Amino acid sequence: MKFWALLIMGAVSPFLFVATLPSHLAFACLLLIGLVALSRRYRVVLILPVVFLVTTLAINQRLAQRLPLAETGSTRTLDGIVASLPVAREDVVRFEFIPQESSALKVKKLLVSWYAQRDRTGTDQPVLPKLRAGEHWRLNLELQSPRGRINFHGMDAERWYFTAGIDALAVVQKEGNLRLAQPDRFNLQHWRETVFDRLAEKAGDAPAFRMLAALALADRRGLEKTDKALLAATGTGHLLAISGLHIGLAAALGFYLGRLALLALPHGFRQACAVRMPWLIAWLAAFTYSALAGFGVSTQRALIMLSVACVLMMSRRNTHPAHAWLMAMGLVLILDPFASLQAGFWFSFIAVGVLMVLFVPRYGHLPAWRKLLLAQFGISLVMAPMGMYWFQQASVPGFLANLVAIPFVSTVIVPLILLALPLMWLPGPLSTWLLTGAGYAMQGLLWFLQQVSGLQPPALAQTVPPELLSTLLAMLGALLMLLPSTRGIPLRTAG
C-alpha cells in the first residue's frame, strides 16, 4: 500500500508547481536516483521522486508538441484522419484531426473547425461539409496555438486543451480540401458512428433520444444548453458520463450472463470455471461498452478500476478495499499522467473513498434504504467543496435529485439500453420497444429534475472559487462528520 501511495503523490505533485524542471535536468536526476536505488533500503522511498520526474518529462514532451505562438496564423496542408465524431452546429463542424506521421509539424492532434460555405449575398442556407469519423482527408488549415482566454468562472479552455492532448487549433480554408479514403475497417470511431446510425434508425423518434445516445455511446452532440444547465443545477451531470455506474452495470449484466453460460458446460469443467468465467465475461462486457463510449477518460478510469477488481476476484486474493482503491488510482495515473488535471478523476475516486469510509469499517446489517440515504448524504457533503472549487457552484437540490436519479437510471434506463444495443442488429421491433421505453423513462426523469432544479438558491449557482487549502480543509471536516460515533474520535463534532 505504501508503494501505491508514494506513486500517486509523485504523479500528482508536479502539477502543483507553476513551472517544471528542464528535461535534461530531469534525466540527470533520474540517473542519479538510479545509482542510489542500487541499495535496496531506499527503493520504496525513491518511488515518489522517480514518478515525479517521469511525469515532469511527460509534461515537457506535451508542451513541446504544442504549436508555437510564432506559427499562429500560418497555413499548412495536412493529411490525416478524422479522429472523433464530428459535432455539427448551426454553421460549423468541429472534430479532432490526427495528422499522419510524415507531417513536418510536431503536433499529434488538432481540434479543427470547418465553417459552412455561403455565397456572396448570404441568402442561401449554409451548407455544412459531410464528414464521417475515421475518414482520411487532406485539409488546408489555418493553424492557431491552443490558448484560452482568462475566465474567472466556467471551464478553463487551455487546461482542457492540454489535458486532452490538443496541440493546435485549426480552421479549414475554402480550397485545397480532399477526401482521400474511406474509414478503415477496424477504426473505433467509425464503428461508433455506425452504431449511432443504427440507434437513430431504430429509435430516432423516441423521447429524449439525445439522452439515449449519450448513455449508449457517450455521444453528447445532441445535448442542448438547457440540458447541460439542468444537469449542472441538480448535480446529475455524472449520470451522462460513461463512468463507474454504467461500466459496473455492464459488468453486472455480463457476470450474470457468465453464470448462465456455466450451465451449458460439463460438470467437471463447470467447477473449474465457476469463479473465473463469470468475472471474465463481466470484464469483456465492460470492455465492449467502454469501446462503444470511445474509451473516454472517465470510461478508461472505470475500466481500470473494474480490471483491478476482476483480477483480484479471479486470483482469489483477499485484499483490503483501500489497497485496491490505491492500486486503481495509481494505474490510472501511470496510463494517463494528465488524469489528475480533470475534475472527473477526483470526483470518481473520492466518491469511492467516501463509500469505503462509510461502509468498510462498519459491521452489522443496515437496511437498503438507510444505505442509500447514508451514501448519498456522505457523497453530497464531501463533494460540495469540490463542486465550488472546480465548477464554482454547489448544487443544493443535488441530494434529492441523485437520491431518485441514480437508482432510477441504474435499474431502469441503462439496463433497457444495454439490452437493446445487441438486439438492434436482429430483425424485429424488440430493440425499438426497449429504447422507446428508456426514452419515456428519461423524459419523466428530466421532468422531475426540472421541478427539483427550482430549489437551487441563486447565490450558490455561481460562487467564488475557494482556495485549494480551504477546499481540502472543508472536505476533511466533512469526512470527520461521517466517521462512526466512537470515543476514539473525540473531534468528530468539530467537522
Salt bridges, closest charged atoms under 4 A:
GLU71 OE1 - ARG76 NH2 3.75
ASP79 OD1 - ARG138 NE 2.84
GLU96 OE1 - LYS109 NZ 3.76
GLU135 OE2 - ARG179 NE 3.24
GLU158 OE2 - ARG66 NH2 3.28
GLU158 OE2 - ARG147 NH1 3.49
ASP184 OD1 - HIS136 NE2 3.34
GLU193 OE1 - ARG132 NE 3.81
ASP197 OD2 - ARG132 NH2 2.83
GLU201 OE1 - ARG198 NE 3.62
ASP219 OD1 - ARG221 NE 2.86
ASP227 OD2 - ARG210 NE 2.59
